[in-house]
Amino acid sequence: MGRKKLDYPRGLSRVDHENSNVHLWRVQKPDASFIYFGDAKYGGCDEALRAALLQLEKTPLIGVKFSKSTRNTSGVIGVSPVRYKGKVVAFKAIAGSLHSKPQATTFPFVQWGEKAAWVMAVYARNEFVAEIERQELEARNKKIRVMLRKLGNMAER
């Protein structure tokens, strides 16, 4: 039987090591370090989770990750030349993440000129990334609020 997928917000994970008796929640910060919330310190799993969720809500979203490919010839991640019959005729800006639909647009040289098309593609790429990060932050914080509400309802029982 495989592991059960738990639907935690991005940046939150559970650590349970029975042999060493370590039970905690951890929140990942954008610099790849972690903040730990131990069950023993916070008085149980639910209270540690509540503290971790409140910290996660204050933590900036871990950025939309992209690695620069060795095939990238434009010098900017997510901006690439568009070729027609072997000749570069436009620049294309694209951005997306595992959690969002990719966004793309093309800037032809005929309409904008080569330099302006490159500048506009870089600007469009930055706008796409900012919009994706905003959407993902909104979705993560909504999930956090739902989890906090559920924890509050459990405490009232």
C-alpha positions in Angstrom: 0.0 0.0 0.0 1.4 3.4 -0.9 1.7 6.5 1.2 -1.5 8.6 1.6 -1.2 12.0 0.0 -1.9 14.8 2.4 -3.1 18.2 1.1 -0.9 20.6 3.1 -0.3 24.1 1.9 3.0 24.6 -0.1 5.9 25.1 2.4 4.4 23.1 5.2 5.3 19.5 6.0 5.0 17.0 8.9 7.9 15.1 10.4 7.2 11.9 12.4 10.1 9.8 13.4 8.9 7.1 15.8 12.4 5.7 16.6 13.8 9.0 17.8 10.4 10.3 19.1 10.5 13.4 16.9 7.0 14.8 16.0 6.8 18.2 14.5 5.6 20.5 11.8 8.1 22.4 9.7 7.7 25.6 7.6 10.0 26.3 4.7 11.3 29.8 4.3 12.2 31.3 0.9 15.9 30.9 1.7 15.4 27.1 1.9 15.8 27.0 5.7 13.1 25.7 8.0 11.2 26.8 11.2 10.2 23.9 13.4 7.1 23.6 15.6 7.4 20.5 17.9 4.3 18.8 19.3 5.9 18.7 22.8 6.7 22.4 22.9 3.3 23.5 21.7 1.2 21.0 23.7 0.1 18.6 20.9 -0.1 18.1 17.2 -3.1 20.5 16.7 -1.5 23.4 18.6 1.8 22.9 16.8 -0.1 22.9 13.5 -1.9 26.1 14.4 1.4 27.8 15.2 3.0 26.5 12.0 0.0 27.7 9.9 0.1 31.2 11.5 3.9 31.4 10.7 3.4 30.1 7.2 0.7 32.8 6.5 3.4 35.4 7.4 6.1 33.8 5.3 6.5 34.9 1.7 5.7 32.4 -1.0 8.6 30.3 -2.2 9.2 31.7 -5.7 8.1 30.2 -9.0 11.1 28.1 -9.8 12.7 28.1 -13.2 16.2 27.0 -14.1 18.2 28.5 -16.9 18.6 26.0 -19.7 21.9 25.7 -21.6 19.8 26.1 -24.7 18.6 29.6 -23.6 20.1 32.1 -26.1 18.2 35.2 -25.0 19.9 35.6 -21.6 16.7 35.7 -19.7 14.9 32.7 -18.3 11.4 32.3 -19.9 12.2 34.5 -22.9 13.2 32.7 -26.1 13.7 33.5 -29.8 11.0 32.3 -32.3 12.5 31.1 -35.5 10.9 30.9 -39.0 12.9 29.2 -41.7 16.0 29.4 -39.6 15.8 33.1 -39.0 14.8 34.7 -35.6 11.6 36.7 -36.2 10.2 37.3 -32.7 10.7 36.8 -29.0 8.4 34.7 -26.9 7.7 35.2 -23.2 6.4 32.2 -21.2 5.9 31.5 -17.5 4.1 28.8 -15.5 4.4 26.6 -12.5 3.4 23.1 -11.4 0.2 24.6 -9.9 -0.8 27.0 -12.7 -1.5 27.0 -16.4 1.4 28.4 -18.5 1.0 31.9 -19.9 2.8 32.9 -23.1 2.8 35.7 -25.6 4.9 36.5 -28.7 6.4 39.8 -29.8 7.2 39.8 -33.6 10.1 42.0 -34.9 7.9 43.2 -37.8 5.6 44.9 -35.4 8.0 46.0 -32.6 11.5 45.8 -33.9 14.1 43.5 -32.4 15.2 45.5 -29.3 11.7 46.6 -28.4 10.4 43.0 -28.8 13.0 41.7 -26.5 12.3 44.4 -23.8 8.6 43.7 -24.1 9.1 40.0 -23.8 11.2 40.4 -20.6 8.6 42.8 -19.2 5.7 40.3 -20.1 7.6 37.4 -18.5 8.1 39.4 -15.2 4.4 40.3 -15.2 3.4 36.6 -15.8 5.6 35.5 -12.9 4.2 38.2 -10.6 0.6 37.2 -11.5 1.3 33.4 -10.9 2.9 34.1 -7.6 -0.1 36.3 -6.6 -2.5 33.5 -7.5 -0.5 30.9 -5.7 -0.1 33.0 -2.6 -3.9 33.6 -2.6 -4.6 29.9 -3.0 -2.1 29.0 -0.2 -3.5 31.5 2.2 -7.1 30.4 1.5 -6.1 26.8 2.3 -4.4 28.0 5.5 -7.5 29.8 6.6 -9.7 26.7 5.9 -7.3 24.6 8.0 -7.2 27.1 10.8 -11.0 27.2 10.8 -11.1 23.4 11.0 -8.7 23.5 13.9 -10.8 26.1 15.7 -13.9 23.9 15.3 -12.0 20.9 16.6 -11.0 22.9 19.7 -14.6 23.9 20.5 -15.7 20.2 20.8 
